[in-house]
Amino acid sequence: MLSRKPCGGYTDAVKVNASDAKGCRRGMPKITYIDHGGTARTVEGELDSTVMETAIKHGIPGIEAECGGACACATCHVHVDEAWRATVGEPSPMEEDMLDFGYDVQPDSRLSCQIKVTAELDGLVVRTPERQA
C-alpha cells in the first residue's frame, strides 16, 4: 500500500501525477510585484524568506533594500493588495516608525523585509511606490 507524503508524493517509488506534483510546490509560494507603471512580475518565494529577499533574488525593480532587511531604512516599502492585508497582518510598532520615512505611505503600506513568506501567502500581490524614500 502506498502512503502519501505531505508534499503529495508517495513514500514508495512510483510515478507522481501532475496533480500530486502541484502539491510539492507548496514550498514555493508565488508573489506578484506590480511596479508603479503597472508591470506585474510573478516569482516564486522560498518559505521563511521575506518578500524583500524574494524581490532582490529575482531582480524586482522598485525594491532597493539599502539596509539589507534590518528594518532600518524604509527602501523596501510596498503597498499590500487589499485582498491580502488581513493575511499579511499589520506592521509592528518598529515597522510603523520606519514607515514614517517612506514615500507615499498609505494604510496598506508595509516594509517587505518584515513580511515572512509562508504557504498562506501563495498568490500575494504587492505594489511598489513610484520611488523609495
Secondary structure by P-SEA (a helix, b strand, c coil): cccccccccccccccccaaaaaaaaccbbbbbbbcccbbbbbbbbcccccaaaaaaaaccccccccccccccccccccccccccccccccccaaaaaaacccccccccccccccccccccccbbbbbbccccc
